[in-house]
């Protein structure tokens, strides 16, 4: 499909127009920071139209001093900049067989950006969190009526919660992306960045922070963005949190033609949660033989690691199956098979890419 066809908007693959969901062609990945114009877009409802002057952020719940902030108030507070990889929890869903419900993401519902803003811990300290508090609920301005059979009536705002300890540790309230004002599609004027977690936790168009003394059981915490965890014969729904280890091949892409008896650069990215990528391996024969790839650049916490491998292609023409797999500093390696209890999320099993040598 050509990039100027109806299936693309500004070079990104259209996975949905209402609400808007745009995927970065993963073949574009060849630098550590994803340019803002290539960064994938995930929405559940129409993108809200927000003016700086009228926007407010409320901090409330189990706190001694609830308060409200304006946009200019945030700009005056102590800021921090960090680089973080965000991945949609349904990334790679298009590879599942049989096909499942949900946005049919390929490889590109992921990206790495530089985010600047105010640490959430500063706002929590100012509010004086009460003893006994355990969760922090983040609520966005995006909302609407759900179409699912099991749903609350009326409009619902997108909201997720994170444990208080995680909220204090490294969560950022970002008003800048890659050195510029946060774009509307990515959560202007303010979005949360939750390092190491799937991006459904990084709430966009943030309007309310609620500290609670009991676990949050909202729709997007329990009915959606959850998976089955088994304990013997028992199974319980558990909210999605940490990203799973994964390596993806950017180029060559599936279906590409590569020259026979030549040296071809195979490259891509790998990421994990709260650890470092220590090894990426590549098989060019469907998984029979694994060769270690070269890691590029320095490891950064909760940010992807680029990698490359010089492949000496076969002299004989034919189809070849490429597979990448990653290992991290906690000893985690990608599984060969899919865990069906993960439903339509947390897809990190090995994904073969078939190319043609000619």
NORWOWO-V478037 format. One record per run of one state. SS is the DSSP state (H for helix, E for strand, C for the rest). FROM is the first residue (numbers start at 1). LEN is the number of residues. If there is no record, write none. Layout:
SS | FROM | LEN
SS | FROM | LEN
This chain:
C | 1 | 7
E | 8 | 2
C | 10 | 2
E | 12 | 6
C | 18 | 2
E | 20 | 4
C | 24 | 2
H | 26 | 3
C | 29 | 7
H | 36 | 3
C | 39 | 2
E | 41 | 2
C | 43 | 14
E | 57 | 5
C | 62 | 1
E | 63 | 1
C | 64 | 3
E | 67 | 3
C | 70 | 1
H | 71 | 5
C | 76 | 4
E | 80 | 8
C | 88 | 5
H | 93 | 3
C | 96 | 14
E | 110 | 10
H | 120 | 8
C | 128 | 1
E | 129 | 1
C | 130 | 5
E | 135 | 11
C | 146 | 9
E | 155 | 9
H | 164 | 7
C | 171 | 1
E | 172 | 6
C | 178 | 2
E | 180 | 2
C | 182 | 2
H | 184 | 3
C | 187 | 4
E | 191 | 3
C | 194 | 3
E | 197 | 1
C | 198 | 1
H | 199 | 3
C | 202 | 4
E | 206 | 7
C | 213 | 6
H | 219 | 4
C | 223 | 3
E | 226 | 6
C | 232 | 2
E | 234 | 6
C | 240 | 2
E | 242 | 1
C | 243 | 3
E | 246 | 6
C | 252 | 5
E | 257 | 2
C | 259 | 4
E | 263 | 9
C | 272 | 5
E | 277 | 7
C | 284 | 7
E | 291 | 2
C | 293 | 1
E | 294 | 3
C | 297 | 8
E | 305 | 8
C | 313 | 5
E | 318 | 11
C | 329 | 4
E | 333 | 1
C | 334 | 6
H | 340 | 3
C | 343 | 10
E | 353 | 5
C | 358 | 1
